[in-house]
Amino acid sequence: MDNLNKINLETAIVKVLQDYQDFIGNDPDSNIQLIIDQNKTHYLLIETGWQNNRRIYGNLIHIDIIGNKIWIQQDGTEAGIANELVQQGIPPQQIVLAFKTPERRELTDFAVS
């Protein structure tokens, strides 16, 4: 993958994840954390905390860049993070819905692999 394309993918991913982090916000019992590993191209939005003596921990969104494509490993959003990435200018053919089976991916407008 060329550096310019990688930077464009990273920029779109980080923008969308920061927007979700801002939208969700934090409450006194939980914390939304944006985890970015640009060297290995892993991007996560997680929730941590405690509520009523119960542990809160969840992976809301997990995205990787593999090759020249965005692989959405986990999407805990209602609208779909892929749609947000398309609005940022990423072509659907560069987005893989990795949380779906390869057979189900063929039924979408997004990349199969």
C-alpha positions in Angstrom: 0.0 0.0 0.0 1.4 3.4 -0.9 1.9 5.9 2.0 -0.6 8.4 0.7 -3.4 5.9 0.5 -2.5 4.5 4.0 -2.6 8.1 5.4 -6.0 8.7 3.7 -7.4 5.5 5.3 -6.0 6.3 8.7 -7.3 9.8 8.6 -10.9 8.7 7.7 -10.8 5.9 10.4 -9.5 8.2 13.2 -12.0 11.0 12.2 -15.0 8.6 12.4 -13.8 7.0 15.7 -13.2 10.4 17.3 -16.7 11.5 16.2 -18.2 8.4 17.8 -16.2 8.9 21.0 -17.4 12.5 21.2 -21.0 11.5 20.4 -21.1 8.7 23.1 -19.1 10.8 25.7 -18.3 9.6 29.1 -20.5 9.2 32.1 -19.4 8.9 35.8 -19.4 5.1 35.6 -17.7 4.4 32.3 -15.0 5.7 30.0 -14.8 5.5 26.3 -11.2 5.0 25.1 -9.9 5.4 21.6 -6.9 3.0 21.0 -4.7 3.7 18.0 -1.7 1.6 16.9 -0.6 3.2 13.7 2.5 1.0 13.3 0.4 -2.1 13.2 -2.7 -0.3 11.8 -5.2 -1.3 14.6 -8.0 1.1 15.7 -10.3 0.4 18.6 -13.1 2.2 20.5 -13.7 0.5 23.9 -15.8 1.2 27.0 -14.5 0.5 30.5 -15.7 1.2 34.0 -17.9 0.0 36.8 -21.7 0.3 37.3 -23.6 -1.1 40.3 -20.6 -3.3 41.3 -20.5 -4.8 37.8 -17.5 -4.5 35.5 -18.2 -2.6 32.2 -15.8 -3.7 29.4 -16.7 -3.8 25.7 -15.2 -3.4 22.3 -17.5 -1.1 20.5 -15.5 -0.8 17.3 -12.4 -2.6 16.0 -10.9 -1.7 12.6 -7.7 -2.9 11.0 -6.0 -1.8 7.8 -4.9 -5.0 5.9 -3.3 -4.5 2.6 -5.1 -1.6 0.9 -8.4 -2.1 2.6 -10.2 -1.3 5.8 -11.3 -4.4 7.7 -14.1 -3.8 10.1 -13.7 -6.6 12.7 -16.3 -5.3 15.2 -19.1 -2.8 14.6 -21.2 -2.0 17.7 -22.9 1.0 16.1 -26.5 1.3 15.1 -26.0 3.0 11.7 -22.9 1.0 10.6 -19.4 2.4 10.7 -18.8 1.4 7.1 -21.4 4.0 6.0 -19.6 6.6 8.0 -16.3 5.7 6.3 -18.0 6.0 2.8 -19.2 9.5 3.8 -15.5 10.3 4.5 -14.7 9.4 0.9 -13.6 5.8 1.3 -14.9 3.7 -1.6 -17.0 0.7 -0.5 -14.6 -1.6 -2.5 -11.9 -0.7 0.1 -14.0 -1.7 3.1 -14.4 -5.3 4.2 -17.1 -6.2 6.7 -14.9 -8.8 8.4 -17.6 -9.5 11.1 -19.7 -11.1 8.3 -19.0 -14.5 6.7 -17.4 -14.3 3.2 -20.7 -15.6 1.8 -22.7 -12.8 3.4 -20.1 -10.2 2.3 -20.9 -11.0 -1.3 -24.4 -9.8 -0.7 -23.3 -6.3 0.2 -21.9 -3.3 -1.7 -18.6 -3.7 0.2 -15.4 -5.7 -0.6 -15.4 -9.5 0.0 -11.8 -9.6 1.0 
